[in-house]
Amino acid sequence: MTKYSLYGKMVLYALLRRRSRMIVALLAVAIGATVLSGLVTLYYDVPRQMGREFRSYGANLLLLPAGDKQVLQEQTMQQAVDSLPQGKVIGLAPYLYDRVKVNAQPVMAAGTDFAAVQKVSPYWQLAGQWPAPGSGGVVVGAEVAERLRLEPGQTVTVAVPGSDEEKKLPVAGIVHTGGNEEDFIFMELPLLQQWLSKPGQVSVAQVSVQAGETELTAWLQQVTDAVPGVTPRLVKQLTQSEGLVLGKLQALVYLVTLIVLLLTLICVATTMMAVVTERRKEIGLKKALGAENRSIVLEFLGEGLALGGLGGLLGTGCGFFFAQAVSIQVFARSISFQPLVALAAFIVAVAVAGLACLIPVRIATHVEPAIVLRGE
C-alpha cells in the first residue's frame, strides 16, 4: 500500500467518522458552489437575455442622412447595416416621411416596411391586422383614427399635397403606442416613394441591435468611417437605461456571490474547528508518537479539500439547473452550459474550503501533547 493510498484512506475514514458534521459542511460548500455557479452563469447570460428584452421597447440605433441632406439612399442604408455584426442585428425598419391629406385632413404619413416594423417595434399594439404585402393597406395611428373616426375595414382617401392624384386605401389596423406614432398614417414604403417621386430614398432608418452602449458607440465610429453619407445616432434613452439596469443587476450578482462565499467559509471553518476540538487527544497522541506538524496540517487540509471537491462537484451541477430554472421563469428562454464557469466554480469551492481550514489547522498545530494527554 503506497503512502498516497494510505493518506486517502485516512482522510476518508476521518470524514466518515463524523458524518453529521461533515454532511453539514458538505451541504454548505455545495450550496455555495450552486449559488456561485448559477449566478455567474446568469451574470454572463443576463446581458444577452436583457438585451433581447430591451429590444421589445424599440430601436436603439438610428441611421440619418449625413450633413444637410434630407433623405438617405436605401443602398447607403443597407451598406451601413451590413457593416454591423450580422448576428447582432435584430431588425431594420426604414421610414420616409411627408405630409398627405387623409379624407381632406392634413396628416403626417410614413412609408415603411410593415414586416420590419414588427421586428423593430414589437411594442406596437394593433387593433385589426397588419396589411398584406402589396395590398395597399394602411395602418392609422390612434389619434388620427379618433379624429377622423376611422375603424379597421374602412377606406380612406389619401392625396399628396401639390398633386391631383388621390387613392382610396383600406384601413387594415389602428395602432396604439402611447407615442408620436399615433399621429401618423403608415403605408407601404414603395407606394409613398412613388407618390413623392423619391425612389430608393428614406428619411431615417431604425435599427434594433442586440448590444450595449459601449459596443454600439464603437460600431457607430466604424459605420461613420466605412459608409459616407450616413450619420448613425444612438437612442440614448434606451441604451443608457439598458446599461444602468445591467450594471445594477451585475452588481447585485457580485454582492450575493460574495455573501454566499463568506457564509460558506464561516460554516466550513466552524465545522472544522469543532472537529479539531473533538480530536485534541488524538492530535496530542499523534504528536507524542512523533508526528510532525506537517502531517497534521496535511491531514486536516486533505479533509477540507475533499469536502470542497465533493461540494464543488455537486454545486456546479446543481448551479446549472438553478440558472436554467431562473432564466426560464424570468426570461422564458433557456441558457447553454458554460464549462469554464463550472470549472471556475469548482476551483473556488475547493479554494474556499481550503481557506476555511487555515484557522483550525493552526489550532491543531499548537496542541501540546503533554497537556492534552493529562486531560487538561
C-alpha positions in Angstrom: 0.0 0.0 0.0 1.5 3.3 -1.1 1.6 6.3 1.2 -0.8 8.2 -1.1 -3.5 5.5 -0.8 -2.9 5.3 2.9 -3.3 9.0 3.1 -6.5 8.9 1.1 -8.0 6.2 3.3 -7.0 8.1 6.4 -8.8 11.2 5.1 -11.9 9.2 4.1 -12.1 7.5 7.4 -11.8 10.8 9.3 -14.7 12.1 7.2 -16.9 9.1 7.7 -16.3 9.0 11.5 -18.0 12.4 11.8 -20.8 12.1 9.2 -23.2 14.5 10.7 -20.7 17.4 11.0 -19.2 16.7 7.6 -22.5 16.5 5.9 -23.4 20.0 7.2 -20.1 21.3 5.9 -20.6 19.4 2.6 -24.0 20.9 2.1 -22.6 24.4 2.9 -20.0 24.0 0.2 -22.5 22.5 -2.2 -25.0 25.3 -1.7 -22.2 27.9 -2.0 -21.0 26.3 -5.3 -24.6 26.1 -6.5 -25.3 29.8 -6.0 -21.9 30.7 -7.3 -22.1 28.6 -10.5 -25.8 29.7 -11.1 -25.2 33.4 -10.5 -22.0 33.5 -12.6 -23.8 31.7 -15.4 -26.6 34.2 -15.2 -24.0 37.0 -14.9 -22.7 36.1 -18.4 -26.1 35.3 -19.8 -28.2 38.2 -18.4 -26.8 40.9 -20.8 -27.9 38.7 -23.7 -31.3 38.0 -22.2 -31.9 41.6 -21.1 -30.7 42.8 -24.4 -33.5 40.8 -26.1 -36.0 42.1 -23.5 -34.9 45.7 -24.1 -35.3 45.2 -27.9 -39.0 44.9 -27.3 -39.0 48.6 -26.4 -37.9 49.6 -29.9 -34.8 50.5 -31.9 -31.6 51.6 -30.2 -29.8 52.9 -33.3 -30.9 55.5 -35.9 -29.4 56.0 -39.3 -29.8 59.6 -40.5 -28.8 61.4 -43.7 -25.3 62.9 -43.4 -24.9 66.7 -43.4 -27.8 68.8 -44.6 -29.3 66.1 -46.8 -33.0 65.5 -46.3 -33.0 61.9 -47.5 -30.9 58.7 -47.2 -30.4 56.3 -50.1 -31.6 52.8 -49.4 -28.4 51.4 -50.8 -26.3 53.5 -48.4 -28.6 52.5 -45.5 -28.1 48.8 -46.3 -24.3 49.3 -46.5 -24.3 50.8 -43.1 -26.3 47.9 -41.7 -24.1 45.4 -43.4 -21.1 46.9 -41.6 -22.6 45.9 -38.3 -22.1 42.3 -36.9 -25.0 40.5 -38.6 -25.6 38.2 -35.7 -26.4 41.2 -33.6 -28.9 42.9 -35.9 -32.5 42.0 -35.0 -34.3 44.2 -37.5 -34.1 47.3 -39.8 -37.2 49.5 -40.4 -36.8 52.3 -42.9 -39.2 55.3 -42.9 -40.0 58.0 -45.4 -42.0 61.0 -44.0 -44.1 63.6 -45.7 -47.5 65.3 -45.3 -50.5 64.0 -47.0 -54.3 64.6 -46.9 -56.4 61.8 -45.4 -60.1 62.4 -46.1 -59.2 66.1 -46.9 -57.4 66.4 -43.5 -53.6 67.1 -43.3 -51.8 64.1 -41.7 -48.2 63.1 -41.4 -47.6 60.0 -43.5 -44.8 57.4 -43.0 -43.9 54.9 -45.6 -42.3 51.8 -44.1 -41.9 48.0 -44.3 -44.5 46.5 -42.0 -42.7 43.2 -41.6 -39.6 45.1 -40.4 -41.7 47.3 -38.1 -43.0 44.1 -36.3 -39.3 43.1 -35.6 -38.0 46.5 -34.6 -41.0 47.8 -32.6 -42.9 44.8 -31.2 -44.4 47.0 -28.5 -46.9 48.5 -31.1 -50.4 47.4 -30.2 -52.5 46.8 -33.3 -56.3 46.7 -33.4 -57.1 44.9 -36.6 -54.3 43.3 -38.7 -51.1 44.2 -40.5 -51.5 44.9 -44.2 -50.6 42.1 -46.6 -47.6 42.9 -48.8 -48.7 44.7 -52.0 -52.3 45.2 -50.7 -52.0 49.0 -50.4 -53.5 48.7 -46.9 -52.6 51.4 -44.3 -52.2 51.4 -40.5 -53.6 54.5 -38.8 -52.4 56.0 -35.5 -54.9 56.0 -32.7 -55.1 59.8 -32.5 -55.7 60.1 -36.3 -58.3 57.4 -36.2 -60.1 59.1 -33.4 -60.0 62.5 -35.1 -61.2 61.1 -38.4 -63.5 58.4 -36.8 -61.8 55.5 -38.6 -62.0 51.8 -37.9 -60.3 48.7 -39.4 -62.1 47.7 -42.6 -63.0 51.2 -43.7 -61.5 53.0 -46.7 -59.7 56.4 -46.6 -58.9 58.8 -49.4 -55.3 59.8 -49.4 -53.8 62.6 -51.5 -50.3 64.0 -51.7 -50.3 67.9 -51.4 -49.4 69.5 -54.7 -50.8 66.6 -56.7 -54.3 65.9 -58.0 -53.8 62.2 -57.6 -55.9 60.5 -55.0 -56.1 56.9 -53.9 -58.6 55.0 -51.8 -56.7 52.7 -49.4 -58.2 50.2 -47.0 -57.5 50.7 -43.2 -56.0 47.4 -42.1 -55.4 48.4 -38.5 -55.3 51.0 -35.8 -52.0 51.3 -33.9 -51.6 52.3 -30.2 -48.1 53.1 -29.0 -48.5 55.9 -26.4 -46.1 57.9 -28.5 -45.9 60.1 -31.6 -46.7 57.2 -33.9 -50.4 57.7 -33.0 -50.3 60.9 -35.0 -49.2 59.2 -38.2 -50.7 57.1 -41.0 -48.5 54.3 -42.1 -48.4 52.9 -45.6 -46.1 50.7 -47.7 -42.8 52.4 -48.4 -42.7 51.8 -52.3 -46.2 53.4 -52.6 -45.2 56.6 -50.8 -41.8 56.7 -52.6 -43.7 56.6 -55.9 -46.1 59.3 -54.9 -43.3 61.6 -53.7 -41.1 60.7 -56.7 -38.3 59.6 -54.3 -37.5 56.1 -55.5 -34.9 54.3 -53.3 -34.9 57.1 -50.7 -35.9 57.2 -47.0 -35.9 59.8 -44.3 -34.5 57.7 -41.5 -33.8 54.0 -40.6 -34.4 52.5 -37.2 -32.2 49.6 -36.3 -32.6 47.2 -33.4 -29.2 45.8 -32.4 -28.5 43.4 -29.6 -25.6 45.2 -27.9 -24.8 47.5 -25.0 -24.0 51.2 -25.2 -20.2 50.6 -25.2 -20.4 48.2 -28.2 -22.8 50.5 -30.1 -20.6 53.5 -29.6 -17.7 51.6 -31.1 -19.8 50.4 -34.0 -21.0 54.0 -34.6 -17.5 55.1 -35.3 -17.0 52.1 -37.7 -20.1 52.9 -39.6 -19.2 56.6 -39.9 -15.8 55.7 -41.2 -16.9 53.0 -43.6 -20.1 54.4 -45.1 -20.1 58.1 -46.1 -23.5 59.7 -46.5 -25.0 58.3 -43.3 -24.9 59.6 -39.7 -25.6 56.9 -37.1 -27.1 58.0 -33.8 -27.8 56.2 -30.5 -31.3 56.3 -29.0 -29.8 57.5 -25.7 -32.9 56.8 -23.6 -32.9 53.1 -24.4 -29.1 52.5 -24.4 -28.4 54.3 -21.2 -31.4 52.7 -19.4 -30.2 49.3 -20.6 -26.7 49.9 -19.3 -28.0 51.2 -16.0 -30.2 48.2 -15.4 -27.5 45.7 -16.4 -24.9 47.4 -14.2 -27.2 47.2 -11.2 -28.0 43.5 -11.9 -24.4 42.6 -12.2 -23.5 44.5 -9.0 -26.3 42.5 -7.3 -24.8 39.3 -8.5 -21.4 40.3 -7.2 -22.8 41.1 -3.8 -24.9 38.0 -3.4 -22.0 35.8 -4.6 -19.6 37.4 -2.1 -22.1 37.0 0.8 -22.7 33.3 0.0 -19.0 32.6 -0.3 -18.4 34.3 3.1 -21.2 32.3 4.7 -19.7 29.1 3.2 -16.3 30.0 4.5 -17.7 30.6 8.1 -19.7 27.3 8.1 -16.8 25.2 7.0 -14.4 26.9 9.3 -16.8 26.4 12.3 -17.2 22.7 11.4 -13.5 22.1 11.2 -12.8 24.0 14.4 -15.3 21.7 16.2 -13.6 18.7 14.6 -10.2 19.9 15.9 -11.6 20.4 19.3 -13.1 16.9 19.4 -9.8 15.4 18.2 -7.4 17.2 20.5 -6.5 14.0 22.3 -6.0 12.2 19.0 -3.8 15.0 17.8 -1.8 15.1 21.0 -1.3 11.3 20.9 0.0 11.5 17.3 2.4 14.3 18.2 3.6 12.4 21.3 4.3 9.4 19.0 6.4 11.6 16.7 4.0 13.0 14.2 5.2 16.3 12.8 3.1 19.4 12.4 3.4 19.0 8.6 1.5 15.7 8.7 -1.2 17.2 11.0 -1.6 20.1 8.6 -1.8 17.8 5.5 -4.5 15.6 7.2 -6.8 18.4 8.0 -6.2 20.2 4.7 -7.0 16.9 3.0 -10.3 16.7 4.8 -11.2 20.3 3.9 -10.2 20.0 0.3 -12.1 16.7 0.0 -15.2 18.5 1.3 -14.5 21.3 -1.2 -14.1 18.9 -4.1 -17.3 16.9 -3.4 -19.3 20.0 -2.6 -17.9 21.7 -5.7 -19.0 18.8 -7.9 -22.5 18.8 -6.5 -22.8 22.6 -6.6 -21.6 23.1 -10.2 -24.1 20.5 -11.5 -27.0 22.0 -9.4 -25.9 25.5 -10.3 -26.6 25.0 -14.0 -30.1 23.7 -13.3 -30.6 26.6 -10.9 -29.6 29.1 -13.6 -31.7 27.3 -16.2 -34.8 27.5 -13.9 -34.2 31.2 -13.2 -33.7 32.0 -16.9 -36.8 30.1 -18.0 -39.0 31.6 -15.3 -37.8 35.2 -15.7 -36.9 35.4 -19.4 -38.8 32.4 -20.8 -35.5 31.3 -22.6 -33.1 28.5 -21.9 -29.3 29.0 -21.4 -26.4 27.0 -22.5 -23.9 25.1 -20.2 -20.7 27.1 -19.6 -17.8 24.6 -19.0 -15.4 27.4 -17.9 -17.9 28.7 -15.4 -18.4 25.2 -14.0 -14.7 24.7 -13.7 -14.2 28.1 -12.0 -17.0 27.4 -9.5 -15.4 24.0 -8.7 -12.0 25.6 -8.1 -13.4 28.4 -6.0 -15.4 25.9 -3.9 -12.1 23.9 -3.2 -10.2 27.1 -2.5 -12.9 28.4 -0.1 -12.9 25.0 1.8 -9.1 25.0 1.9 -9.1 28.6 3.2 -11.7 27.8 5.8 -9.3 25.1 7.2 -6.4 27.5 7.9 -7.5 28.6 11.4 -8.5 25.1 12.5 -5.2 23.8 11.2 -3.3 26.5 13.1 -5.1 25.5 16.3 -4.3 21.8 15.6 -0.6 22.5 15.3 -0.5 24.3 18.6 -1.8 21.4 20.6 0.6 20.4 23.4 0.7 16.6 23.8 1.7 16.6 27.5 -1.2 19.0 28.5 -3.8 17.2 26.3 -2.8 13.7 27.5 -3.1 14.7 31.1 -6.7 15.7 30.4 -6.1 19.4 30.9 
